[in-house]
Amino acid sequence: MARRISLAIDIGHHLMRAAQVRPGGPGRPARVTATMFERMPPELGREDAAGIGRRLAAALDAAGVSRGPAVFALDRSITSFKRLDLPTTNPDEFADMVRIAVERDLPIDSDEAVIDFTVVGRSETGTLVESVTVPRRELDRIREIASAAGLAVGRIAPRCHGSLRLADPNEPTLVVDVTGEGLELALAVDGTLPWSRGIEIKGPDGGPPTAEQLVPEARRSWISYRLSNDEVENPRLLVLGGEQAENALDAVAEATGLEASRFVGDRRVKADADMRGVWPLVGLLLGAPVSSMVDLASPRRPPDIAARWRQRALALAGLAIVAAGIGWTIGNRELTGMRDLEADLKGKASAANTEHLRFKRDDLRVGHLEAWTEIRPDWLEQLLVVAEPGMRRGGAVLDEFGGVLEGGEIDYDDRKKAFAAVSGVRLAIEGEAASFDHAAGVRDDLVGDDRYVLRNTSGEARGGRRLPHPFAFSLRSSVLDPGDDDGLTAAGGSTPGGGE
């Protein structure tokens, strides 16, 4: 079933009809499960859409018809059909070209009309379409009725399209539908509807028209077609209807000159219900290609070319957003990783800096100790220097020699990146001289040596054990770097001599 719709409804001026069909399966026919045929109360006006909808709901409930999306049928008398030969094969151009062609002949404002179409045939250079036009007010009325009845409008289509699907697609057939409140004629050829006509006829007491009313209109309509178009000369005549079809069959056949038969059923449908006046509704529920269906509730519209560009722009924007999101995610992940790495490196750098400072401190300590321990005065050289005046002058004997290394300062030279030690030695010598002049001469020689500062620590009295004049001197001197040649000049510079 098309669009899974199983309910068809026809709302006339005085009658309401409905048919519900259960779809069949492979090899199994569809089944008509319920039908409804109801006369409207005389007091219920056509403009009272809400009242009609409530009446329809009550009638459907009484007939056991379940609710759901429904196909609503339109009388042929309120629809306009037109075949158009479009000079294009591009489907995107069909809707606009159909609307332009139809609006030229509309008796009403184009805004008040709804247009749909189906493709009938194609050629190398053009396309044959059939348009269907209906006043918008008729569709609004159907929607109001459906809303009041609690129904959803699944589709709105001409009732004659249901008759078309009951005709033999392999044989031209003139379908005469007398099931409604008037007369509908539809010429079916190869599954299409090249010609159709609807005439509204009021029967006695608002019921279906009588045979006497149908026959003249059928003859007039057929003659009108033959005079305007002789494409099909002798189609088969098929009459749809209840008791009126039986009464009008022979008269219609005689009036049209065609071989007539009454429709008795379709092999695709199993009818277990009262089929009075509902066969065209069942035809609307039979399966058909979507391209051959008219739906005035949702007519075909021209494609929105700008929408394609919008879709492309949105797609590109979506791709850009996705790419940006992926880039942000990757970048954020890398940033987090870099921050973790930064924190790790900072931790390592802090630990390494602490270790470096500890190493530098230890290195300076070692350098300081090495600078201190490298202060090694040459005591023998010192002895030779202080003993040399006595040996050179004669008349003097050196009895004792003693030396003490005096602590000094260790300085760091930023330019040389090395430690420099400033220290000194204190020497004490005692001896005896043959005379006071000999003792004074030794002292003068030592005082004259600017490497020493001399202090006399004894008196000028006699009393030597070997020579009569004892002497005792205290000398102070700076200590040289170990690399100096004489081992006597101070590492921090010379010290001027003098005597006391």
HELIX and SHEET records of a PDB file:
HELIX    1   1 ALA A    2  ARG A    4  5                                   3    
HELIX    2   2 ALA A   49  ALA A   63  1                                  15    
HELIX    3   3 ARG A   76  ILE A   78  5                                   3    
HELIX    4   4 PRO A   91  GLU A   93  5                                   3    
HELIX    5   5 PHE A   94  GLU A  103  1                                  10    
HELIX    6   6 SER A  110  GLU A  112  5                                   3    
HELIX    7   7 ARG A  136  ALA A  149  1                                  14    
HELIX    8   8 ARG A  159  LEU A  164  1                                   6    
HELIX    9   9 PRO A  204  GLY A  206  5                                   3    
HELIX   10  10 ALA A  211  SER A  228  1                                  18    
HELIX   11  11 GLU A  243  THR A  256  1                                  14    
HELIX   12  12 TRP A  279  LEU A  285  1                                   7    
HELIX   13  13 VAL A  290  SER A  292  5                                   3    
HELIX   14  14 ILE A  305  THR A  373  1                                  69    
HELIX   15  15 TRP A  379  ARG A  393  1                                  15    
HELIX   16  16 PHE A  436  GLY A  448  1                                  13    
SHEET    1   A 6 ALA A 152  PRO A 158  0                                        
SHEET    2   A 6 PRO A  69  LEU A  74  1                                        
SHEET    3   A 6 LEU A   7  ILE A  11  1                                        
SHEET    4   A 6 LEU A  15  ARG A  22 -1                                        
SHEET    5   A 6 ALA A  30  ARG A  39 -1                                        
SHEET    6   A 6 VAL A 269  ALA A 271  1                                        
SHEET    1   B 3 SER A  80  LEU A  86  0                                        
SHEET    2   B 3 THR A 127  PRO A 135 -1                                        
SHEET    3   B 3 ALA A 113  ARG A 122 -1                                        
SHEET    1   C 5 THR A 192  GLU A 200  0                                        
SHEET    2   C 5 GLY A 182  VAL A 189 -1                                        
SHEET    3   C 5 THR A 173  ASP A 177 -1                                        
SHEET    4   C 5 ARG A 236  LEU A 240  1                                        
SHEET    5   C 5 ALA A 260  ARG A 262  1                                        
SHEET    1   D 4 ALA A 396  ASP A 413  0                                        
SHEET    2   D 4 ALA A 418  ALA A 433 -1                                        
SHEET    3   D 4 HIS A 469  SER A 478 -1                                        
SHEET    4   D 4 VAL A 453  ASN A 456 -1                                        
END                                                                             
